[in-house]
């Protein structure tokens, strides 16, 4: 069998996706990161204050792991008087 041309290969290797592109649910986030809770994520989605998410159907929401972790990193502060980005 001939090799697959490089332009047709996945940029993420044999697995097909990188860890940053992995889609995770609100339950996954609560289980792996402990915070924010599923309920907080639901309320944040309503107000627009949470991490970016994908709405796959009327009730199915997923987060790209990389987007979620970037959002978490953007909330790091060094003082209680510092505003969150």
GIJOTA-V420374 format. One record per helix or strand of 2 or more residues. SS is the DSSP state (hx for helix, st for strand). FROM is the first residue (numbers start at 1). LEN is the number of residues. If there is no record, write none. Layout:
BEGIN
ss->SS from->FROM len->LEN
ss->SS from->FROM len->LEN
END
This chain:
BEGIN
ss->hx from->6 len->3
ss->st from->23 len->2
ss->hx from->26 len->8
ss->hx from->38 len->10
ss->st from->54 len->2
ss->st from->61 len->4
ss->hx from->65 len->9
END
